[in-house]
């Protein structure tokens, strides 16, 4: 089973351990989905009404920063890809390590965004990743 990093077999898992693995996997999917959404917002919708409203930009400011936003969106895509890779990797121990690495990257990005841009970013980006990471460690 994915993320059964310290377990020898699936049958070694207790019911609660199996439930925690399921919760952790669902939270990793949620964090990946959030970053896929950020990719779309930043790469495709930055200058559109939804992007303007989400980020509180004016059309002029959005036009001036569109290339920077697209670059940031690309990085969010890399985070998404890494989290999905962690779920699909055939070696559960390595999948666990991949998930830990990418969740830590998300947490650091969210903390920096909260410090440099808006505290809201910490809640939207870092908090879900931190909860996923805690659940991942509890499941292992």
LOPAVEX-588303 format. One record per atom (N, C-alpha, C): atom name; residue in three letters; residue number from 0; y, x, z. Coordinates in steps of 0.2 Angstrom, whole numbers, m for minus. Layout:
- a_r_k_y_x_z
- CA_ALA_NUM_Y_X_Z $
...
***
This chain:
- a_r_k_y_x_z
- N_UNK_0_m6_4_0 $
- CA_UNK_0_0_0_0 $
- C_UNK_0_6_4_0 $
- N_UNK_1_11_2_m4 $
- CA_UNK_1_17_6_m4 $
- C_UNK_1_20_7_3 $
- N_UNK_2_23_13_5 $
- CA_UNK_2_26_14_11 $
- C_UNK_2_21_15_17 $
- N_UNK_3_15_15_16 $
- CA_UNK_3_10_16_21 $
- C_UNK_3_9_23_22 $
- N_UNK_4_15_27_23 $
- CA_UNK_4_15_34_23 $
- C_UNK_4_11_37_28 $
- N_UNK_5_10_35_34 $
- CA_UNK_5_6_38_39 $
- C_UNK_5_m1_34_40 $
- N_UNK_6_m2_30_36 $
- CA_UNK_6_m9_26_37 $
- C_UNK_6_m14_29_32 $
- N_UNK_7_m20_29_35 $
- CA_UNK_7_m25_31_30 $
- C_UNK_7_m27_26_25 $
- N_UNK_8_m28_20_27 $
- CA_UNK_8_m30_15_23 $
- C_UNK_8_m26_8_24 $
- N_UNK_9_m27_4_20 $
- CA_UNK_9_m23_m3_21 $
- C_UNK_9_m27_m6_27 $
- N_UNK_10_m33_m6_28 $
- CA_UNK_10_m37_m9_33 $
- C_UNK_10_m35_m6_40 $
- N_UNK_11_m32_0_40 $
- CA_UNK_11_m29_2_47 $
- C_UNK_11_m23_m1_49 $
- N_UNK_12_m20_m5_45 $
- CA_UNK_12_m14_m8_47 $
- C_UNK_12_m15_m14_51 $
- N_UNK_13_m11_m15_57 $
- CA_UNK_13_m11_m21_60 $
- C_UNK_13_m7_m27_56 $
- N_UNK_14_m8_m33_59 $
- CA_UNK_14_m4_m38_55 $
- C_UNK_14_3_m37_56 $
- N_UNK_15_6_m35_62 $
- CA_UNK_15_13_m34_62 $
- C_UNK_15_15_m28_58 $
- N_UNK_16_11_m22_58 $
- CA_UNK_16_12_m17_53 $
- C_UNK_16_13_m19_46 $
- N_UNK_17_8_m23_44 $
- CA_UNK_17_8_m25_37 $
- C_UNK_17_14_m30_36 $
- N_UNK_18_16_m34_41 $
- CA_UNK_18_22_m38_40 $
- C_UNK_18_29_m33_39 $
- N_UNK_19_29_m28_43 $
- CA_UNK_19_35_m24_43 $
- C_UNK_19_35_m20_37 $
- N_UNK_20_30_m18_34 $
- CA_UNK_20_30_m15_27 $
- C_UNK_20_32_m20_22 $
- N_UNK_21_30_m26_22 $
- CA_UNK_21_33_m31_18 $
- C_UNK_21_40_m32_19 $
- N_UNK_22_43_m33_25 $
- CA_UNK_22_50_m33_26 $
- C_UNK_22_54_m27_23 $
- N_UNK_23_51_m21_25 $
- CA_UNK_23_54_m15_22 $
- C_UNK_23_55_m15_15 $
- N_UNK_24_49_m17_11 $
- CA_UNK_24_49_m17_4 $
- C_UNK_24_54_m22_2 $
- N_UNK_25_55_m28_5 $
- CA_UNK_25_60_m33_3 $
- C_UNK_25_67_m31_3 $
- N_UNK_26_68_m27_9 $
- CA_UNK_26_75_m25_10 $
- C_UNK_26_77_m19_5 $
- N_UNK_27_72_m15_3 $
- CA_UNK_27_73_m10_m2 $
- C_UNK_27_75_m13_m9 $
- N_UNK_28_71_m19_m10 $
- CA_UNK_28_72_m22_m16 $
- C_UNK_28_79_m25_m16 $
- N_UNK_29_81_m28_m10 $
- CA_UNK_29_88_m31_m9 $
- C_UNK_29_93_m25_m10 $
- N_UNK_30_93_m20_m7 $
- CA_UNK_30_97_m14_m8 $
- C_UNK_30_98_m12_m16 $
- N_UNK_31_92_m12_m19 $
- CA_UNK_31_92_m10_m26 $
- C_UNK_31_95_m15_m30 $
- N_UNK_32_94_m21_m29 $
- CA_UNK_32_97_m27_m32 $
- C_UNK_32_105_m27_m31 $
- N_UNK_33_107_m25_m25 $
- CA_UNK_33_114_m25_m24 $
- C_UNK_33_117_m19_m28 $
- N_UNK_34_114_m14_m29 $
- CA_UNK_34_117_m8_m33 $
- C_UNK_34_116_m10_m40 $
- N_UNK_35_111_m13_m42 $
- CA_UNK_35_111_m16_m49 $
- C_UNK_35_117_m20_m51 $
- N_UNK_36_119_m24_m46 $
- CA_UNK_36_125_m29_m47 $
- C_UNK_36_131_m25_m47 $
- N_UNK_37_132_m20_m42 $
- CA_UNK_37_137_m15_m43 $
- C_UNK_37_138_m12_m49 $
- N_UNK_38_133_m10_m52 $
- CA_UNK_38_133_m7_m59 $
- C_UNK_38_136_m11_m64 $
- N_UNK_39_133_m17_m64 $
- CA_UNK_39_136_m22_m69 $
- C_UNK_39_143_m24_m68 $
- N_UNK_40_145_m25_m61 $
- CA_UNK_40_152_m26_m60 $
- C_UNK_40_157_m20_m62 $
- N_UNK_41_155_m14_m61 $
- CA_UNK_41_159_m8_m62 $
- C_UNK_41_158_m6_m69 $
- N_UNK_42_153_m7_m73 $
- CA_UNK_42_152_m4_m80 $
- C_UNK_42_154_m10_m85 $
- N_UNK_43_153_m16_m83 $
- CA_UNK_43_153_m21_m88 $
- C_UNK_43_159_m26_m86 $
- N_UNK_44_160_m28_m80 $
- CA_UNK_44_165_m33_m78 $
- C_UNK_44_171_m30_m75 $
- N_UNK_45_172_m24_m75 $
- CA_UNK_45_178_m21_m71 $
- C_UNK_45_185_m24_m73 $
- N_UNK_46_186_m25_m80 $
- CA_UNK_46_192_m28_m83 $
- C_UNK_46_192_m35_m84 $
- N_UNK_47_186_m38_m82 $
- CA_UNK_47_185_m46_m83 $
- C_UNK_47_187_m49_m77 $
- N_UNK_48_188_m56_m77 $
- CA_UNK_48_191_m60_m71 $
- C_UNK_48_186_m59_m65 $
- N_UNK_49_180_m58_m66 $
- CA_UNK_49_175_m57_m60 $
- C_UNK_49_176_m51_m57 $
- N_UNK_50_177_m45_m61 $
- CA_UNK_50_178_m39_m58 $
- C_UNK_50_185_m38_m55 $
- N_UNK_51_190_m41_m58 $
- CA_UNK_51_197_m41_m55 $
- C_UNK_51_197_m44_m48 $
- N_UNK_52_194_m50_m48 $
- CA_UNK_52_194_m54_m42 $
- C_UNK_52_190_m50_m36 $
- N_UNK_53_184_m47_m38 $
- CA_UNK_53_180_m44_m33 $
- C_UNK_53_183_m38_m30 $
- N_UNK_54_187_m34_m34 $
- CA_UNK_54_190_m28_m32 $
- C_UNK_54_197_m28_m31 $
- N_UNK_55_200_m34_m32 $
- CA_UNK_55_207_m35_m30 $
- C_UNK_55_212_m31_m35 $
- N_UNK_56_210_m30_m41 $
- CA_UNK_56_214_m26_m46 $
- C_UNK_56_218_m31_m50 $
- N_UNK_57_223_m28_m53 $
- CA_UNK_57_227_m31_m58 $
- C_UNK_57_224_m29_m65 $
- N_UNK_58_225_m33_m70 $
- CA_UNK_58_223_m30_m76 $
- C_UNK_58_225_m23_m78 $
- N_UNK_59_231_m22_m77 $
- CA_UNK_59_234_m15_m79 $
- C_UNK_59_230_m9_m75 $
- N_UNK_60_229_m11_m68 $
- CA_UNK_60_226_m6_m64 $
- C_UNK_60_219_m5_m66 $
- N_UNK_61_215_m11_m68 $
- CA_UNK_61_208_m10_m70 $
- C_UNK_61_208_m7_m77 $
- N_UNK_62_212_m8_m81 $
- CA_UNK_62_212_m4_m88 $
- C_UNK_62_213_3_m86 $
- N_UNK_63_217_5_m82 $
- CA_UNK_63_219_12_m81 $
- C_UNK_63_213_16_m77 $
- N_UNK_64_209_12_m74 $
- CA_UNK_64_203_15_m70 $
- C_UNK_64_196_13_m72 $
- N_UNK_65_196_10_m78 $
- CA_UNK_65_190_8_m81 $
- C_UNK_65_184_13_m82 $
- N_UNK_66_187_19_m84 $
- CA_UNK_66_182_25_m85 $
- C_UNK_66_179_27_m78 $
- N_UNK_67_183_28_m73 $
- CA_UNK_67_181_30_m67 $
- C_UNK_67_176_25_m64 $
- N_UNK_68_178_18_m65 $
- CA_UNK_68_173_13_m62 $
- C_UNK_68_167_13_m66 $
- N_UNK_69_167_14_m72 $
- CA_UNK_69_160_15_m76 $
- C_UNK_69_156_21_m74 $
- N_UNK_70_159_26_m72 $
- CA_UNK_70_156_32_m69 $
- C_UNK_70_153_30_m63 $
- N_UNK_71_157_27_m58 $
- CA_UNK_71_154_25_m52 $
- C_UNK_71_148_20_m53 $
- N_UNK_72_149_15_m58 $
- CA_UNK_72_143_11_m59 $
- C_UNK_72_137_14_m61 $
- N_UNK_73_138_20_m65 $
- CA_UNK_73_132_24_m67 $
- C_UNK_73_128_27_m61 $
- N_UNK_74_132_29_m56 $
- CA_UNK_74_129_32_m50 $
- C_UNK_74_125_26_m46 $
- N_UNK_75_128_20_m46 $
- CA_UNK_75_125_15_m43 $
- C_UNK_75_118_13_m47 $
- N_UNK_76_118_14_m53 $
- CA_UNK_76_112_13_m57 $
- C_UNK_76_107_18_m55 $
- N_UNK_77_109_25_m54 $
- CA_UNK_77_104_30_m52 $
- C_UNK_77_101_28_m45 $
- N_UNK_78_105_25_m40 $
- CA_UNK_78_103_23_m34 $
- C_UNK_78_98_17_m35 $
- N_UNK_79_99_13_m39 $
- CA_UNK_79_94_7_m41 $
- C_UNK_79_88_10_m43 $
- N_UNK_80_88_15_m48 $
- CA_UNK_80_82_18_m51 $
- C_UNK_80_78_21_m46 $
- N_UNK_81_81_25_m42 $
- CA_UNK_81_78_29_m36 $
- C_UNK_81_74_24_m32 $
- N_UNK_82_77_19_m30 $
- CA_UNK_82_74_14_m25 $
- C_UNK_82_68_10_m28 $
- N_UNK_83_69_8_m35 $
- CA_UNK_83_64_5_m38 $
- C_UNK_83_58_10_m39 $
- N_UNK_84_59_16_m41 $
- CA_UNK_84_54_22_m41 $
- C_UNK_84_50_22_m34 $
- N_UNK_85_54_22_m29 $
- CA_UNK_85_51_23_m22 $
- C_UNK_85_45_17_m21 $
- N_UNK_86_47_11_m24 $
- CA_UNK_86_42_6_m23 $
- C_UNK_86_36_6_m28 $
- N_UNK_87_37_9_m34 $
- CA_UNK_87_32_9_m39 $
- C_UNK_87_28_16_m39 $
- N_UNK_88_30_21_m35 $
- CA_UNK_88_26_27_m35 $
- C_UNK_88_19_26_m32 $
- N_UNK_89_14_29_m36 $
- CA_UNK_89_7_28_m34 $
- C_UNK_89_5_31_m27 $
- N_UNK_90_9_36_m25 $
- CA_UNK_90_7_40_m19 $
- C_UNK_90_12_37_m13 $
- N_UNK_91_9_33_m9 $
- CA_UNK_91_13_29_m4 $
- C_UNK_91_17_34_0 $
- N_UNK_92_15_40_2 $
- CA_UNK_92_18_45_6 $
- C_UNK_92_24_47_2 $
- N_UNK_93_23_49_m4 $
- CA_UNK_93_29_51_m8 $
- C_UNK_93_34_45_m9 $
- N_UNK_94_32_39_m10 $
- CA_UNK_94_36_34_m11 $
- C_UNK_94_40_32_m5 $
- N_UNK_95_37_34_1 $
- CA_UNK_95_41_33_7 $
- C_UNK_95_47_38_7 $
- N_UNK_96_45_44_5 $
- CA_UNK_96_50_50_5 $
- C_UNK_96_56_48_0 $
- N_UNK_97_54_46_m5 $
- CA_UNK_97_59_44_m10 $
- C_UNK_97_64_38_m8 $
- N_UNK_98_61_33_m5 $
- CA_UNK_98_65_28_m2 $
- C_UNK_98_69_30_4 $
- N_UNK_99_67_35_8 $
- CA_UNK_99_71_37_13 $
- C_UNK_99_77_41_10 $
- N_UNK_100_76_45_5 $
- CA_UNK_100_81_49_2 $
- C_UNK_100_86_45_m1 $
- N_UNK_101_84_40_m5 $
- CA_UNK_101_89_36_m8 $
- C_UNK_101_93_31_m4 $
- N_UNK_102_89_28_2 $
- CA_UNK_102_93_24_7 $
- C_UNK_102_98_28_10 $
- N_UNK_103_96_35_12 $
- CA_UNK_103_101_39_15 $
- C_UNK_103_107_40_10 $
- N_UNK_104_106_41_4 $
- CA_UNK_104_112_42_m1 $
- C_UNK_104_116_36_m1 $
- N_UNK_105_113_30_m1 $
- CA_UNK_105_117_23_0 $
- C_UNK_105_121_23_6 $
- N_UNK_106_118_25_12 $
- CA_UNK_106_121_25_18 $
- C_UNK_106_127_29_18 $
- N_UNK_107_126_35_16 $
- CA_UNK_107_132_40_15 $
- C_UNK_107_137_37_11 $
- N_UNK_108_136_35_5 $
- CA_UNK_108_141_32_0 $
- C_UNK_108_144_26_3 $
- N_UNK_109_141_22_7 $
- CA_UNK_109_144_16_10 $
- C_UNK_109_148_18_16 $
- N_UNK_110_146_23_20 $
- CA_UNK_110_151_26_25 $
- C_UNK_110_157_29_22 $
- N_UNK_111_156_33_17 $
- CA_UNK_111_162_36_14 $
- C_UNK_111_167_31_11 $
- N_UNK_112_164_26_8 $
- CA_UNK_112_168_20_5 $
- C_UNK_112_171_16_10 $
- N_UNK_113_168_15_16 $
- CA_UNK_113_171_12_21 $
- C_UNK_113_177_16_24 $
- N_UNK_114_176_22_24 $
- CA_UNK_114_182_27_27 $
- C_UNK_114_187_27_22 $
- N_UNK_115_186_28_16 $
- CA_UNK_115_191_30_11 $
- C_UNK_115_194_24_7 $
- N_UNK_116_191_18_7 $
- CA_UNK_116_193_12_3 $
- C_UNK_116_194_6_8 $
- N_UNK_117_188_4_10 $
- CA_UNK_117_189_m2_14 $
- C_UNK_117_183_m3_19 $
- N_UNK_118_184_m5_25 $
- CA_UNK_118_178_m5_30 $
- C_UNK_118_173_m10_27 $
- N_UNK_119_175_m15_23 $
- CA_UNK_119_170_m20_20 $
- C_UNK_119_165_m16_17 $
- N_UNK_120_166_m11_13 $
- CA_UNK_120_161_m7_10 $
- C_UNK_120_155_m5_14 $
- N_UNK_121_157_m3_20 $
- CA_UNK_121_152_m1_25 $
- C_UNK_121_147_m7_27 $
- N_UNK_122_150_m13_27 $
- CA_UNK_122_146_m19_29 $
- C_UNK_122_141_m21_23 $
- N_UNK_123_144_m20_17 $
- CA_UNK_123_141_m23_11 $
- C_UNK_123_136_m18_8 $
- N_UNK_124_137_m11_9 $
- CA_UNK_124_133_m6_6 $
- C_UNK_124_129_m2_11 $
- N_UNK_125_132_0_16 $
- CA_UNK_125_128_5_21 $
- C_UNK_125_124_1_26 $
- N_UNK_126_126_m5_28 $
- CA_UNK_126_122_m9_33 $
- C_UNK_126_116_m11_31 $
- N_UNK_127_115_m14_25 $
- CA_UNK_127_109_m16_22 $
- C_UNK_127_104_m10_21 $
- N_UNK_128_107_m5_19 $
- CA_UNK_128_102_1_18 $
- C_UNK_128_100_4_25 $
- N_UNK_129_104_4_30 $
- CA_UNK_129_102_6_36 $
- C_UNK_129_97_2_39 $
- N_UNK_130_98_m5_38 $
- CA_UNK_130_92_m9_41 $
- C_UNK_130_86_m8_37 $
- N_UNK_131_86_m7_31 $
- CA_UNK_131_80_m6_27 $
- C_UNK_131_77_1_29 $
- N_UNK_132_81_6_30 $
- CA_UNK_132_78_12_33 $
- C_UNK_132_75_11_40 $
- N_UNK_133_78_8_44 $
- CA_UNK_133_75_7_51 $
- C_UNK_133_68_3_50 $
- N_UNK_134_68_m2_46 $
- CA_UNK_134_62_m6_45 $
- C_UNK_134_56_m1_42 $
- N_UNK_135_59_3_37 $
- CA_UNK_135_54_8_34 $
- C_UNK_135_51_12_39 $
- N_UNK_136_55_15_43 $
- CA_UNK_136_52_20_48 $
- C_UNK_136_48_16_53 $
- N_UNK_137_50_10_55 $
- CA_UNK_137_45_6_60 $
- C_UNK_137_39_4_56 $
- N_UNK_138_39_3_50 $
- CA_UNK_138_32_2_46 $
- C_UNK_138_28_8_45 $
- N_UNK_139_31_14_46 $
- CA_UNK_139_26_20_44 $
- C_UNK_139_23_22_51 $
***
